[in-house]
Amino acid sequence: MTAAVRRRLIAFVVLSAVGLTYASANYLGLVDRILGRGYTVTAELAGSGGLYEGSLVTYRGVQIGKVEAMSPEGPGITVTLKIEDDVKVPQGSPVFVHNGSAVGEQYLDFEPLSDDGPYLEEGGTIEGDRDSLPVDEADLLVDMDRFVGSVDKGNLRTVVSELGQMFYGTGQPLQDIIDGGNQFVDEAVANQDQTIRLMQQGRTVLRTQQANAGNIRAFSEGLAQVSGALKNNDRNIRAILEGGPGTMSQVKALLEGLEPTLPVFLSNLVTVNQVTTMRLDNLEQLLATYPALIAGGFTGTTMDGYGHVNLQFADSPPPCTKGYLPPSEWRPADDLTDGKPYLQAHCAAGAPYTMRGSNYSPPPKGGSARVAPYDPATGTVVDGRRTIVLDRGAASVYGKDAWKWMLIGPTLER
């Protein structure tokens, strides 16, 4: 062996010894003690929870120190923690003992609600509670044994059998669901910003649903009633669905056969409907007045076996003739030929003549004119701001039906 090789071997052994010594001293915490690195805090726990000297100390899962010492104090234990210098732990942070794996490896984890101060300093103390410790394995096994013992074995056998039947032959669909779930998670991770934004906006949707909980509940109840009605009428609905296509084909053939007459007819109906809608007041007045007029205008008797018609004519108030053809242009009674109608006929005279015509009828929607109200007790009619006496004797002849004079009067000749 040459001198150069000997020197290299000696250097290798020395460096290895120094490295092993430093690693061991650092693992045992001797380096931190010698160099004065880190700061010490104390955690008061109700039990060890499986911790031991040298257990890791983490901050939300990130290692920040180790358990330096443990000692029993009263009903609990005091755990001395060595924390790295550059780590700031908020005071009052909740602490929990967790298991690193199924075989143990407990560690102490700080889980603060926020990163805001004040922070723990040298000699600081933080307190845990019963929730800080994991469930004891013995208690877990005892509770599980009690749970299993409380289940009826016959019912459990039935449940297992039904579950077997439920999942029998569903391996591939379940695999598709799992694969689809994995793909969904991967897409959510790939679109993290959009996913977070969706969750934030989902809060608004949930608040809206909470504010409308009563309406949603009422909607659900109504939907249940509709579903119940559909269920009760299942046979009728099936008959409609089965016969519906044939019926629709017949209706389609009928409509096609009526072209182009039906579209024109429907168009004319729309026009008539528009005119009728604008004059609903006039139509209602006609429907209310005409039946009563017919019922009161004729009186029949069976005393002698014949029907009698009684009409009483009067000239007070006189009928309106202004605006109509003069008597000199009237057709003789024996002229039975078709004549040309006089379309400009209207009542151009005011009170006290019998007021009739379109100018006294209710106008289309939005107008202000209407039929002048008539008082059968006094025989007066209100025309705007004027009150006119038509016939004080009408009440004695017609009684409560004296208002009919407004309709019968225009039929009289002068």
ZAMARGU-4260 file (C-alpha; in steps of 0.2 Angstrom, whole numbers, plus 5000, padded with zeros to 4 digits):
<rodrens>
0) 5000/5000/5000 | 5007/5017/4995 | 5008/5032/5006 | 4995/5041/4995 | 4982/5027/4997
5) 4985/5026/5015 | 4982/5045/5017 | 4966/5044/5007 | 4959/5029/5018 | 4963/5039/5034
10) 4954/5054/5027 | 4939/5044/5022 | 4938/5036/5039 | 4940/5053/5048 | 4926/5061/5037
15) 4914/5046/5039 | 4917/5047/5058 | 4913/5066/5058 | 4898/5063/5048 | 4891/5049/5058
20) 4894/5059/5074 | 4886/5075/5067 | 4870/5065/5061 | 4869/5056/5078 | 4871/5072/5088
25) 4858/5081/5076 | 4846/5067/5078 | 4847/5067/5097 | 4846/5086/5098 | 4863/5088/5104
30) 4868/5100/5090 | 4853/5111/5094 | 4857/5112/5112 | 4875/5116/5109 | 4871/5129/5096
35) 4856/5135/5105 | 4845/5133/5090 | 4826/5133/5091 | 4814/5138/5106 | 4805/5127/5119
40) 4786/5127/5122 | 4775/5116/5133 | 4759/5107/5128 | 4747/5102/5142 | 4738/5086/5137
45) 4726/5074/5146 | 4736/5059/5141 | 4750/5054/5130 | 4739/5047/5116 | 4754/5037/5111
50) 4767/5051/5110 | 4785/5047/5115 | 4801/5057/5116 | 4807/5060/5099 | 4790/5061/5091
55) 4788/5073/5077 | 4779/5090/5079 | 4770/5097/5064 | 4761/5113/5059 | 4747/5107/5048
60) 4756/5092/5043 | 4773/5100/5040 | 4787/5096/5052 | 4793/5110/5063 | 4801/5101/5078
65) 4801/5086/5090 | 4795/5081/5107 | 4810/5084/5118 | 4803/5077/5135 | 4787/5071/5143
70) 4782/5070/5161 | 4766/5067/5171 | 4758/5082/5179 | 4742/5079/5190 | 4728/5071/5179
75) 4738/5074/5163 | 4755/5075/5156 | 4767/5089/5151 | 4775/5088/5134 | 4790/5098/5130
80) 4792/5103/5112 | 4807/5110/5103 | 4801/5121/5089 | 4812/5128/5074 | 4817/5146/5075
85) 4809/5152/5059 | 4792/5144/5063 | 4778/5155/5071 | 4764/5146/5080 | 4749/5156/5085
90) 4745/5156/5103 | 4729/5145/5107 | 4731/5134/5092 | 4722/5118/5094 | 4734/5103/5095
95) 4730/5085/5090 | 4739/5068/5091 | 4738/5059/5075 | 4744/5042/5069 | 4756/5042/5055
100) 4751/5024/5050 | 4740/5010/5056 | 4755/5003/5066 | 4757/5019/5076 | 4770/5033/5073
105) 4760/5046/5083 | 4765/5064/5080 | 4758/5081/5087 | 4751/5092/5075 | 4746/5111/5077
110) 4731/5116/5068 | 4728/5135/5070 | 4712/5143/5063 | 4722/5157/5056 | 4740/5162/5054
115) 4738/5178/5064 | 4747/5182/5080 | 4751/5183/5094 | 4763/5169/5093 | 4771/5156/5105
120) 4788/5161/5112 | 4801/5153/5122 | 4793/5145/5138 | 4776/5147/5131 | 4762/5135/5135
125) 4748/5128/5125 | 4733/5117/5132 | 4724/5103/5124 | 4708/5094/5128 | 4700/5077/5126
130) 4698/5080/5108 | 4716/5082/5106 | 4719/5064/5109 | 4715/5050/5096 | 4703/5036/5101
135) 4711/5023/5111 | 4712/5006/5102 | 4706/4997/5116 | 4690/5008/5117 | 4688/5006/5099
140) 4688/4987/5099 | 4676/4987/5114 | 4664/4998/5105 | 4665/4989/5089 | 4662/4972/5099
145) 4647/4980/5107 | 4641/4986/5090 | 4643/4969/5082 | 4635/4960/5096 | 4619/4972/5095
150) 4616/4968/5077 | 4603/4954/5075 | 4612/4940/5066 | 4597/4935/5056 | 4594/4952/5049
155) 4613/4954/5046 | 4613/4938/5036 | 4598/4945/5026 | 4607/4962/5023 | 4623/4953/5017
160) 4612/4942/5005 | 4603/4957/4998 | 4619/4967/4996 | 4626/4952/4987 | 4611/4951/4975
165) 4612/4970/4973 | 4630/4970/4967 | 4630/4954/4958 | 4635/4957/4940 | 4638/4975/4943
170) 4657/4974/4943 | 4660/4983/4926 | 4647/4997/4930 | 4655/5000/4947 | 4672/5000/4939
175) 4666/5013/4926 | 4659/5024/4941 | 4676/5023/4949 | 4685/5027/4933 | 4673/5041/4930
180) 4676/5048/4947 | 4695/5047/4945 | 4693/5057/4929 | 4682/5070/4937 | 4694/5073/4951
185) 4708/5074/4938 | 4698/5087/4928 | 4694/5097/4944 | 4713/5097/4948 | 4718/5102/4931
190) 4705/5116/4932 | 4708/5121/4950 | 4704/5140/4948 | 4687/5136/4939 | 4683/5123/4952
195) 4686/5135/4967 | 4676/5148/4958 | 4662/5136/4956 | 4662/5131/4974 | 4662/5150/4979
200) 4647/5153/4968 | 4639/5138/4974 | 4638/5146/4991 | 4626/5159/4984 | 4615/5145/4976
205) 4614/5136/4993 | 4609/5152/5002 | 4596/5156/4989 | 4589/5138/4992 | 4589/5141/5010
210) 4580/5157/5009 | 4567/5148/4998 | 4566/5133/5008 | 4547/5135/5011 | 4544/5137/4992
215) 4555/5122/4988 | 4546/5112/5001 | 4529/5117/4994 | 4535/5113/4976 | 4540/5096/4982
220) 4523/5093/4990 | 4514/5099/4974 | 4526/5088/4964 | 4522/5073/4975 | 4503/5076/4972
225) 4506/5077/4953 | 4516/5061/4954 | 4502/5053/4964 | 4489/5058/4952 | 4499/5052/4937
230) 4501/5035/4947 | 4482/5034/4950 | 4478/5038/4932 | 4492/5026/4925 | 4479/5017/4914
235) 4471/5032/4907 | 4488/5040/4903 | 4494/5024/4895 | 4478/5024/4884 | 4482/5042/4879
240) 4500/5039/4875 | 4495/5023/4865 | 4481/5031/4855 | 4489/5048/4854 | 4500/5046/4839
245) 4485/5039/4829 | 4474/5053/4834 | 4487/5066/4830 | 4489/5059/4813 | 4471/5060/4810
250) 4470/5078/4816 | 4485/5082/4805 | 4476/5075/4790 | 4461/5084/4794 | 4470/5101/4796
255) 4479/5098/4780 | 4463/5094/4771 | 4455/5110/4777 | 4469/5121/4770 | 4468/5135/4765
260) 4450/5137/4772 | 4455/5134/4790 | 4469/5147/4792 | 4458/5160/4784 | 4444/5155/4796
265) 4455/5156/4811 | 4462/5173/4805 | 4444/5180/4804 | 4441/5173/4822 | 4456/5182/4828
270) 4449/5198/4821 | 4431/5195/4829 | 4439/5191/4845 | 4449/5207/4845 | 4433/5217/4842
275) 4424/5208/4855 | 4438/5210/4868 | 4438/5229/4866 | 4419/5229/4868 | 4416/5217/4882
280) 4406/5230/4892 | 4394/5232/4878 | 4392/5213/4876 | 4389/5211/4895 | 4376/5225/4895
285) 4367/5217/4880 | 4367/5199/4888 | 4361/5207/4905 | 4347/5218/4897 | 4340/5208/4882
290) 4334/5192/4891 | 4325/5203/4904 | 4317/5214/4891 | 4311/5199/4881 | 4304/5191/4898
295) 4295/5207/4903 | 4289/5212/4885 | 4276/5198/4882 | 4263/5192/4894 | 4254/5176/4890
300) 4238/5169/4898 | 4229/5152/4898 | 4213/5158/4904 | 4204/5156/4887 | 4217/5145/4879
305) 4225/5158/4869 | 4241/5168/4871 | 4240/5187/4872 | 4253/5200/4867 | 4251/5217/4876
310) 4261/5232/4870 | 4258/5250/4877 | 4264/5264/4866 | 4267/5282/4873 | 4275/5297/4866
315) 4283/5304/4881 | 4298/5305/4880 | 4297/5306/4861 | 4308/5295/4851 | 4323/5302/4842
320) 4321/5305/4823 | 4334/5317/4819 | 4348/5308/4810 | 4336/5295/4802 | 4327/5296/4785
325) 4313/5308/4784 | 4295/5301/4782 | 4295/5307/4764 | 4308/5295/4760 | 4301/5280/4769
330) 4297/5265/4758 | 4278/5260/4757 | 4273/5245/4767 | 4268/5235/4751 | 4286/5237/4744
335) 4294/5219/4747 | 4309/5222/4736 | 4327/5222/4743 | 4331/5240/4747 | 4348/5248/4750
340) 4351/5251/4768 | 4354/5268/4775 | 4370/5266/4784 | 4372/5284/4791 | 4357/5282/4802
345) 4360/5288/4820 | 4352/5298/4834 | 4358/5316/4832 | 4345/5324/4844 | 4349/5325/4863
350) 4338/5326/4878 | 4323/5325/4881 | 4322/5314/4866 | 4325/5295/4869 | 4344/5294/4870
355) 4350/5279/4860 | 4363/5274/4848 | 4382/5270/4849 | 4386/5287/4856 | 4377/5281/4872
360) 4385/5264/4872 | 4400/5259/4882 | 4416/5263/4872 | 4430/5251/4869 | 4442/5248/4883
365) 4450/5265/4889 | 4436/5276/4885 | 4426/5287/4897 | 4409/5287/4890 | 4396/5274/4896
370) 4377/5271/4896 | 4368/5285/4905 | 4361/5278/4922 | 4342/5278/4923 | 4333/5279/4939
375) 4316/5270/4937 | 4309/5277/4953 | 4310/5296/4947 | 4310/5293/4929 | 4326/5303/4927
380) 4342/5299/4917 | 4359/5307/4921 | 4368/5313/4904 | 4385/5320/4909 | 4382/5334/4921
385) 4363/5336/4917 | 4348/5327/4925 | 4334/5325/4913 | 4316/5319/4917 | 4310/5306/4904
390) 4293/5300/4910 | 4287/5301/4928 | 4272/5290/4924 | 4283/5275/4918 | 4285/5269/4935
395) 4267/5268/4938 | 4265/5257/4922 | 4281/5246/4922 | 4285/5247/4941 | 4303/5241/4944
400) 4305/5237/4926 | 4302/5255/4920 | 4320/5256/4914 | 4315/5246/4899 | 4307/5262/4892
405) 4324/5267/4887 | 4324/5252/4875 | 4306/5252/4870 | 4304/5271/4867 | 4314/5272/4851
410) 4302/5259/4842 | 4288/5271/4843 | 4283/5283/4829 | 4279/5301/4831
</rodrens>
